[in-house]
Amino acid sequence: MEKEILSKIRLYELLSRLESSPGDYISLYIKPSSFPYCTNGLSLQPQYNTYAHEIKELVNIKAVARVVERYNTGVAIYWQKNGSKYIVLPPFPITEDKISLGKFDASPLLAALERAYVIGVVLVTWGTYSIGIFHRDNLVKSKTGTGYIHKEHRKGGRSEKRFARRTEEQKKDFLRKVSNRIEEEFKNCTLDYIFLGGNRLIRAPLLRECKYLQREAQKISQRVLNLRCADKEALHHSLREITNSLVFTF
């Protein structure tokens, strides 16, 4: 088993290659709410039933099942009788359960990839933030800012405790500031999804502080963007990571 992250362009190249390759295919799509029940109860036409058992075994591999649950976007499975087998975790949810026997069918995955999404992005580190809205491939709105947080004091004693208390208050003030900016930037937009990134340890306290994110919790992706900075450049790069797919090859 191989695991690889593919950009949108590279995924299109894979789909094009599979479509042009000869062979008998099973193309199986499972929406998030149907996993893993759909595969565990999978029953195909007699000539394909052997492969149904193999599909169930691979999808239930812990390393696969765990990531499918974390992504929560469903799966696309391309099973060729004589050739490689692929399990694709797309960046956006599969919306229907569908089985195509005997042919390669990429239409449900392409529909999920090509929809004109409106995506909110929030990147936060201690002291910096960058908030943006993407429509298709365009950054249509953004706000980047800073907040002062005192560095740790290491002299010990009362002085250290006093600085620690001050730093905690500064962090709380910063989170309130970021929460207000999120509300200002997102309140008049209808977002399809919201992605968070930056310092992973800030996610939980930010969610506790920000009323907007609490109201729109169902739109927040479980994927945390692997971006350590929270500036305009990182914001522009975020869309590339958001649209990546995870592909298992067997």
JOWO-V213767 format. One record per pair of residues at least 6 apart in sequence whose C-alpha atoms are under 6 Angstrom apart, sorted by the first residue. I is the first residue (numbers start at 1). GAP is how many residues later the second one is. Records with the same first field share a line. If there is no record, write none. Layout:
I = GAP, GAP
This chain:
1 = 248, 249
2 = 246, 247
3 = 244, 245
4 = 242, 243
5 = 240, 241
6 = 238, 239
7 = 237
8 = 236
19 = 85
24 = 56, 57, 78
25 = 54, 55, 77, 78, 79
26 = 52, 53, 74, 75
27 = 50, 51, 72, 73, 77, 78
28 = 48, 49, 70, 71
29 = 46, 47, 68, 69
30 = 44, 45, 67
31 = 43, 63, 64, 65, 66
32 = 40, 41, 42
39 = 17
40 = 16
73 = 19, 20
74 = 19, 20
75 = 13, 14
76 = 11, 12
77 = 9, 10
78 = 7, 8
79 = 6
84 = 166
85 = 164, 165
86 = 162, 163
87 = 160, 161
88 = 158, 159
89 = 156, 157
90 = 155
91 = 152, 154
116 = 20
117 = 18, 19
118 = 16, 17, 73, 74
119 = 14, 15, 72, 73, 74, 75
120 = 12, 13, 74
121 = 10, 11, 73, 74, 75
122 = 9, 74
123 = 6, 7, 73, 74, 75, 107
124 = 74, 106
125 = 73, 74
127 = 19, 20, 21, 22
128 = 17, 18, 102
129 = 15, 16, 101
130 = 13, 14, 100, 101
131 = 11, 12
132 = 9, 10
133 = 6, 7, 8
134 = 6
147 = 27
149 = 21
150 = 17
153 = 7
179 = 31
183 = 29
193 = 26, 27
194 = 25, 26
195 = 25, 26
196 = 28
197 = 27, 28, 30
198 = 29, 30, 31, 32
